Amino acid sequence: MATETEFPKWEVFTQIKPGANYIHAGMIHATDKEMALQNARDTYTRRGEGTSIWVVPSHAIVASNPDDKEMFFDPANDKIYRLPTFYVMPEGAKAI
Amino acid sequence: MTEQQALYKYCTQLGDNALIQSYRLAEWCSRAPILEEDLALTNMALDMTGRAQLLLQYAGQLAGKGQTEDDLAYRRSEPEYSNSLIMELPDDDFAFTMVRQLLTSTFEYFLYSALTSSTDKTVAAIAAKAVKEAKYHMAHTTDWVIRLGDGTDESSRRTQQALNKLWPYTEELFETDDAHKMLLAAGIAADVNKIKASWSEHINATRTAAKITMPSDDYQHSGGTRGIHTEYLGHILSEMQYLQRAYPDAKW
């Protein structure tokens, strides 16, 4: 639980190689942007995991409500025609 | 003094500065104000240990007596250590650590920047690695000193107190001796006068942003580079060297 002396939370996203998607690595505490970037660097890229970092204040993340799970996600369950599995794969095609 | 002996002296001094800083930074392990800063401080300590290892390894090769970096780190006593005194002072609080690290890392950033063009290939290669680390240490501590100095009344008071206490140990960073002069002429060592100008500029800009005043006392300590240390180095070495002294060549 956050206490009065605890620094605000930030979500950390790291990119493994240029062009790759940013992936959520975890969270850190910091009082400003510079500290957030440095703490993210020191916490999540110590073993050469990153080429770039994003930090976002946790309060800026808008999350879906677990109670809305059925409304949000179930209607997709019976629409298998949205999946690209009906195509015949050309022989030898690898990067699909 | 041959050029090789001068270079031994130079590398030992740089290596000792890194090793003693590493010891002081590592003392924060598990004691930093927040977990993230605990990692940051120990990361810096590890950078320093790696740098000390490279420099003392090279020094051992130059001496030609078959000494390894471990022999130099764990088998020399205080008078043989040539680190600057500022490195060995005990930490009063977090502000003290940040101000010291700002003063030393800024010095090291400009020093190793200059050494990347050393005519000695090993020194230049070590410098190329060290300059990246020092640049980060400088950025990290600059931000913290501004935050603390321009923070609450208490953090400001502690930051000012730290600078007042550390300032009389800064001039020693720029001391030169015969070894420096010989190596400078050969294009191996860096010119500390040029470094001092860049260092002063960055420190003053940071101090101004942190709303911290320049200490008025102009007395400066000296001696570390000649092996004359404060009592604190003895305490550091007695702990750091205990194992090798008690069980020489211990293996596990």
Interface residues (C-beta under 8 A of the other chain):
Chain A: F7 I28 H29 A30 T31 D32 E34 M35 Q38 N39 D42 T43 R46
Chain B: I34 L35 E36 E37 L39 A40 N43 A139 H140 D143 R147
